[in-house]
Structure formats: structure tokens, C-alpha cells
Amino acid sequence: MAKKTVRDADVRGKRVMLRVDFNVPLDDAGKIQDDRRIRESLPTLRYVRDQGARLILCSHLGRPKGKPDPRLRLDPVAARLSDLLGAPVRKLADCVGPEVEAAVAAMVPGAVVLLENLRFHKEEEANDPVFSQRLAALADIFVNDAFGTAHRAHASTVGVATLRSAVAGLLMEKEIGYLTRALESPTRPFVAILGGAKVSDKIDVIRNLLTRADSLLIGGGMSYTFLRARGLEVGRSLCEEDKLDLARELMADAEKRRVAFLLPTDVVVAPRIAADAARRTVATGAIPAELMGLDIGPETSRAFAEVIKNAGTVVWNGPMGVFEVEPFAEGTRAVGRAMAESSATTIVGGGDTAAAVEQMGFADRMTHISTGGGATLEFMEGRELPGVAVLEDKD
């Protein structure tokens, strides 16, 4: 069901509460390391400001466990947003209370305030009705642009939306649109690439994609569970022994549905995860007992790239190896390069994967990079996200 967006709402002169996802990575000094999520929110912010609305932004940052944490205050975010927006953004000292109410009451059309970290209050994650009401009282209309938190039924994603007219922001609309088209009406061949550490994290994603995709390319730590399920020795590679039967079941289902299920044919192995570790490339059937697979090998990279080259739609979630350590980044780089050079619709989902394509310089050549991590996975599982379900339907 299509959702109403901020374009369908009359926000002129109104107080608009905009739930954004400014949960950006910070270094030890509190400096923002990647501002993509802030930049992706700008179209909605600019649209609302252009309507002369008063804009009340709210977000979480990190996991403060329901109490204030000076390291997770949103001051660096407000400063960066002000630079990007070209307008002052006033960061408030809290997200509810008399001082916040007074600051909002004093706002003029076009003004922007950023509430303090929502998760400084334990009531946020509990979707507490009183806390939801205190937030809702600040605004006339609620707009959710935080796709990355849409899988959480929190006060700022669901509670407020039940108390005010609630619509999607432009980023939320874009996220839902790209992922829905990829899953429901992809240009074929539809290729899904899955990596990351564990099969258990992506069981439901694989099951759903087996009913939709033409090819599944499997890399990363999760691939060794499938290789082991095929009877191959995987040495000290990450392997979920309790998921071997499940892996066999998934591969049998792929065969039954005539979905190509590609696993690595060669891997880069080493005794430990370190840049100076001795490493070599071996066939997947010849991983020494004392070594672990840490990346797909060049033969696999070429095979995956060939499938990507001929695809109509590619969705990628999960790196091909331990890309954070340069000697084990080449497989992830090869997939990113192949997608960047492809004429297909290319969608990247998941925090690690998004970080990899950004770091490797491919981000601007992807059709869409999702700002969601867990939300993207749950959407790809075919699940309804509570933060989306609660928004008003178009029809």
C-alpha cells in the first residue's frame, strides 16, 4: 500500500516534527566520520522549510541506554547540518519539557531546531504513551524520514504517529520505492548478493529472495557454512555448525526453484585477521585446517562480476570479506566495481556494505544506497515495518 508523503500534507506555517536518522558514526573525539545520513535528509528538510513550516527534528544517536551520555549528544550533528543546510540549526538541551516547549513556541517560519538524543529517555524505546504524547504536543504534523529506524516500534516512530497526522518524508519514500520495485517488479535478471558473517542473520532474507531472484551470490563469513554443508573442509573459517541442515535445505530449495546459487570457488586464507598475516589463495575444497577464509578469491570475483555485468537489477547486502583490513578487501572491491560499471539498477543495503562502497569510491555510481541496516534486512525479508505501517495510506 502506497503511503502519503509530505507532499500530500499541508505543512504551510505548521509545526512539523520530522523524525530523521542522524545516527552517524563518531570518532573518539566526537567528530562525524560519515555524514551520508544527514545529507540524505536534506531534500525533505528543504521542502518543509520552503513551505514556511517550523521544523522540529528528532533523532537518536548510539545506544545511551535510557540516560544522558555526553559522548552521544547531537551537537556535532547540529553543526554539520547547519553547514549543509546553509541555515542555523538550534540544538536543544532535551527533547521534552518546559524549556523545549518554550523554544518551539518561539520559533518563526523556516526555523529549525534539533531535539536532544531521544534515547536519553528510556521511554523512547519503550514506546511509552506519555512520552509519545509529550513529543506529539510539540507539533501539528508528524513526518517520518528515518527509514533506518522504521523497523522499531518506538515512541518517535510509532507512538507520535498514532497521535498526529503522519506521513512519509522524501527519503522514506525513496527507500520504500527502490526496495519495493527491486523485490516486486525488478528488471531481470534479478541478482542478489549476500555476505556478512552469519547465515543465521539472513535466513529469512534468503528464503524471501529465493522466491524472487534469478541468482544468489554468496560471499563473506556466511559462505563457509554453505561450503561445509556441501561437504567441504573450511579450516578455521567462520562456520555455524548448527545451521548445516538449514544450509542444505536452502540450497535444495534454490535448485528446485532453478535459482542460481553461487558460492566461492576460491578464497583468500590466513592464520589471523591482520594486515601483516601471511596469506594465500586456495580453492574452496583445499582450505588448510589451521587457516581461515577471510575473502573471496580472484576467480570467484571474476565469476560474480560476470553475473553482475549481465544483470538488470542487483541488490547487495553484506561484504565479501573482512574489508576493513586491506589485504582482505579485494573481493568486496571487485563486487563494488562491477556494480559501479553495470548498467543495472544497483541497490546497496546494510551499514557495512554502504561503508565499503563509500570508502572505496563507488558510492556515487550506485543507483541507491539504503540508509537502513536492520530495516533494510527486514524489508528484504518481506516483513512489514511498524514505522511504515503506521503512516497514512494514499488511498
C-alpha positions in Angstrom: 0.0 0.0 0.0 1.4 3.4 -1.1 1.9 5.9 1.8 1.1 9.6 1.8 4.2 11.7 1.8 5.0 15.2 3.0 3.9 16.5 -0.5 0.4 15.2 0.3 0.2 17.2 3.6 -0.4 20.9 4.0 2.6 21.9 6.1 2.5 25.6 5.3 3.1 27.6 8.5 2.7 24.4 10.6 4.9 22.9 13.3 6.4 19.8 11.7 8.1 17.1 13.7 10.5 15.3 11.4 11.9 12.0 12.6 15.3 11.7 11.0 18.0 9.1 11.3 21.1 11.1 12.4 22.7 8.0 14.0 26.0 8.7 12.3 29.4 7.2 13.3 31.6 9.4 15.5 35.3 9.0 16.2 36.7 9.2 19.7 36.9 13.0 19.5 33.2 13.2 18.7 33.8 14.1 15.0 31.4 12.8 12.4 33.1 10.1 10.3 30.3 9.7 7.6 27.6 12.3 7.1 25.6 10.4 4.4 22.5 10.0 6.6 22.5 13.8 7.3 22.9 14.6 3.6 20.2 12.2 2.6 17.7 14.1 4.8 18.3 17.4 3.1 15.6 17.2 0.4 12.8 16.7 3.0 14.2 19.5 5.2 14.4 21.9 2.3 10.9 21.1 1.1 9.4 21.6 4.6 11.3 24.9 5.1 10.3 26.2 1.7 6.7 25.8 2.8 7.3 28.2 5.7 6.9 25.5 8.3 8.6 25.4 11.7 10.9 22.3 11.6 11.4 20.2 14.8 13.9 17.5 14.1 14.3 14.5 16.3 16.7 11.6 16.2 18.6 9.1 18.3 22.4 8.6 18.3 24.1 5.4 19.5 22.9 3.4 22.5 22.9 5.5 25.6 20.7 3.0 27.4 18.0 5.4 28.5 20.1 8.1 30.2 22.2 11.1 29.1 25.6 10.3 27.8 27.8 13.4 27.0 29.6 11.4 24.2 26.3 11.0 22.4 24.9 14.5 22.4 23.7 15.7 19.0 25.7 18.9 19.0 28.2 17.7 16.2 25.2 16.7 14.1 23.5 20.2 14.5 26.7 21.9 13.5 27.2 19.7 10.4 23.5 20.0 9.4 23.7 23.8 9.7 26.7 23.8 7.3 24.9 21.6 4.8 21.5 23.3 5.1 23.0 26.8 4.9 20.8 27.9 7.8 21.1 27.9 11.6 20.1 24.8 13.4 19.4 25.3 17.1 20.3 22.2 19.2 18.0 22.0 22.3 19.2 20.6 25.6 16.5 18.0 25.8 13.7 16.5 23.7 10.8 17.1 26.1 10.0 19.5 28.9 9.1 23.2 29.6 12.4 24.6 28.0 11.8 22.6 24.8 8.2 23.7 24.7 9.2 27.4 25.1 11.8 27.1 22.4 9.4 25.6 20.0 6.7 28.2 20.8 9.2 30.9 20.0 10.1 29.5 16.5 9.4 31.6 13.4 8.5 30.2 10.0 11.5 28.4 8.4 13.3 28.0 11.8 14.9 24.6 12.5 15.5 23.1 15.9 17.1 19.7 16.7 15.9 18.0 19.9 18.5 16.2 22.0 19.1 12.5 21.6 15.7 10.7 22.1 17.3 7.7 23.7 18.5 9.7 26.7 14.9 8.8 27.8 14.2 5.1 28.4 10.6 5.8 27.5 11.6 6.3 23.8 12.5 2.7 23.1 9.6 1.5 25.3 7.1 3.4 23.1 5.8 4.9 26.3 2.4 6.6 25.7 3.1 9.6 28.0 6.4 10.3 26.4 4.8 9.9 22.9 2.2 12.5 23.9 4.9 14.9 25.2 6.7 14.7 21.9 3.4 14.9 19.8 2.4 18.1 21.8 5.3 19.9 20.1 3.9 19.6 16.6 0.9 19.8 14.3 2.1 17.2 11.8 4.5 14.2 12.0 6.8 13.2 9.2 8.9 10.1 9.3 12.0 10.2 7.2 14.0 7.8 9.3 13.9 4.5 7.3 16.8 3.2 9.3 14.6 3.1 12.4 11.4 2.1 10.8 11.7 -1.5 12.0 11.5 -0.3 15.6 8.2 0.4 17.3 9.5 3.3 19.4 7.8 6.5 20.7 9.3 8.6 17.9 8.5 6.2 15.1 5.1 4.7 16.1 3.8 6.5 19.3 3.8 10.0 17.9 2.4 8.8 14.5 -0.7 7.5 16.2 -1.4 10.9 17.8 -0.8 13.2 14.8 -1.4 13.2 11.1 1.6 11.1 10.0 3.2 10.9 6.5 6.5 9.8 5.0 9.4 12.0 4.2 11.0 12.1 0.8 13.9 9.8 1.8 11.5 7.3 3.3 9.5 7.5 0.0 12.7 6.8 -1.9 13.8 3.9 0.3 10.5 2.2 0.1 10.2 2.8 -3.6 13.6 1.4 -4.6 13.3 -1.7 -2.4 9.7 -2.4 -3.3 10.5 -2.2 -7.1 13.5 -4.5 -6.6 11.5 -7.1 -4.8 8.2 -6.8 -6.6 8.9 -5.8 -10.2 12.7 -5.9 -10.9 14.2 -5.6 -14.3 15.6 -9.1 -14.9 17.9 -10.9 -14.4 17.5 -10.0 -10.7 20.7 -10.8 -8.9 21.0 -10.7 -5.1 24.4 -10.6 -3.4 24.6 -11.6 0.2 27.7 -11.5 2.5 28.5 -10.7 6.1 29.3 -13.0 9.0 26.4 -15.4 9.6 23.7 -17.4 7.8 21.5 -17.0 10.9 21.3 -13.3 10.4 19.9 -13.7 6.8 17.8 -16.9 6.9 14.6 -15.1 6.2 16.2 -12.8 3.6 17.5 -15.8 1.7 14.1 -17.5 1.9 12.3 -14.5 0.5 14.9 -13.9 -2.2 14.7 -17.5 -3.4 11.1 -16.7 -4.4 12.1 -13.6 -6.3 15.7 -13.6 -7.6 17.3 -15.3 -10.6 20.7 -15.6 -9.0 22.1 -15.5 -5.4 25.8 -14.8 -5.0 27.0 -15.8 -1.5 30.3 -14.5 0.0 31.6 -13.4 3.3 31.8 -15.4 6.5 28.3 -16.9 5.8 29.6 -18.7 2.7 31.7 -21.2 4.8 28.6 -22.6 6.4 27.2 -23.4 2.9 30.6 -24.8 1.8 30.7 -27.0 4.8 27.2 -28.1 4.2 28.4 -29.3 0.7 30.9 -31.5 2.5 34.0 -29.2 2.0 36.5 -28.6 4.8 36.7 -25.0 5.8 39.6 -25.0 8.3 39.2 -22.4 11.0 36.8 -20.3 8.9 33.6 -18.9 10.5 31.1 -21.7 10.3 27.7 -22.2 12.0 27.7 -26.0 12.6 24.1 -25.9 13.9 23.0 -24.4 10.6 24.3 -27.0 8.2 21.0 -28.7 7.7 19.3 -25.4 7.1 22.0 -24.5 4.6 21.4 -27.8 2.7 17.6 -27.0 2.8 18.2 -23.5 1.3 20.4 -24.8 -1.4 17.9 -27.6 -2.3 15.2 -25.0 -2.5 17.3 -22.9 -4.8 17.8 -25.9 -7.1 14.1 -26.7 -7.0 13.2 -23.2 -8.0 16.0 -23.0 -10.6 17.7 -20.1 -8.9 21.4 -20.0 -9.5 23.1 -20.3 -6.1 26.8 -19.3 -6.5 29.3 -19.9 -3.7 33.0 -19.1 -3.8 35.3 -21.4 -5.8 38.4 -19.9 -4.3 39.2 -17.9 -1.1 42.0 -15.9 0.5 43.2 -17.6 3.6 45.4 -16.6 6.6 46.1 -17.7 10.1 44.7 -14.5 11.6 42.9 -11.2 10.8 45.8 -8.8 10.4 47.3 -6.8 7.6 50.7 -8.4 8.1 49.4 -12.0 8.3 50.8 -14.5 5.7 48.0 -15.1 3.2 47.4 -17.1 0.1 44.6 -18.0 -2.3 43.3 -21.6 -2.3 40.4 -23.5 -3.9 37.4 -23.8 -1.6 38.0 -27.5 -1.3 41.5 -27.1 -0.1 41.4 -24.8 2.9 44.1 -25.9 5.3 42.9 -27.0 8.8 44.9 -24.3 10.5 43.8 -21.3 8.3 40.6 -19.3 7.9 39.0 -17.9 4.8 38.8 -14.1 5.0 37.9 -13.0 1.5 36.6 -14.4 -1.8 39.4 -15.1 -4.3 40.1 -13.6 -7.7 38.4 -16.5 -9.6 35.2 -16.0 -7.6 35.4 -12.2 -8.0 35.5 -12.6 -11.8 32.6 -15.1 -11.8 30.5 -12.8 -9.6 31.4 -9.7 -11.8 30.3 -11.6 -14.9 26.8 -12.3 -13.4 26.6 -8.7 -12.2 27.5 -7.4 -15.7 24.5 -9.2 -17.3 22.0 -8.3 -14.6 19.0 -6.0 -14.8 18.7 -5.4 -11.1 21.3 -6.0 -8.4 20.7 -5.8 -4.6 23.8 -6.2 -2.4 23.8 -6.7 1.4 27.0 -7.8 3.2 30.7 -7.5 2.4 32.6 -10.4 0.7 35.3 -10.5 3.3 37.0 -8.6 6.2 37.2 -5.5 4.0 38.2 -3.3 7.0 41.7 -5.0 6.7 43.1 -4.0 3.3 44.6 -7.4 2.3 41.1 -8.9 2.6 39.2 -6.1 0.9 39.7 -7.1 -2.8 36.6 -9.3 -3.1 34.3 -6.6 -1.8 36.1 -4.1 -4.0 35.6 -6.3 -7.1 31.9 -6.6 -6.4 31.6 -2.8 -5.8 33.5 -2.1 -9.0 31.3 -4.5 -11.1 28.2 -2.9 -9.8 29.5 0.6 -10.4 30.3 -0.3 -14.0 27.0 -2.1 -14.5 24.0 -0.7 -16.4 21.7 -2.4 -14.0 19.7 -0.8 -11.2 22.1 -1.2 -8.3 20.9 -1.1 -4.7 23.2 -1.3 -1.7 21.8 -2.1 1.7 23.3 -2.5 5.2 25.7 -0.3 7.1 28.9 -2.3 6.4 28.2 -2.6 2.7 27.3 1.1 2.4 30.5 2.0 4.3 32.5 -0.2 2.0 31.3 1.4 -1.3 31.7 4.8 0.2 35.2 4.1 1.4 36.2 2.5 -2.0 34.8 5.4 -4.0 31.9 3.6 -5.7 29.0 5.3 -3.8 28.2 8.0 -6.4 27.9 5.3 -9.1 25.2 3.2 -7.3 21.5 3.8 -8.1 20.6 3.8 -4.5 22.4 3.3 -1.2 20.0 2.5 1.6 20.4 4.3 4.9 18.9 1.3 6.7 20.7 -1.6 8.3 18.3 -3.8 10.2 15.4 -2.0 8.5 16.7 -2.9 5.0 17.1 -6.5 6.0 13.6 -6.8 7.5 12.2 -5.2 4.4 14.1 -7.7 2.2 12.6 -10.5 4.4 9.2 -9.3 3.3 8.2 -8.1 6.8 6.0 -5.0 7.4 8.0 -2.3 9.2 6.0 -0.8 12.1 7.3 2.7 11.4 6.0 2.5 7.9 2.7 0.6 8.6 1.6 3.4 10.9 1.8 6.1 8.3 -1.3 7.2 6.4 -2.2 5.3 3.2 -2.6 7.2 0.0 -5.9 5.6 -0.8 
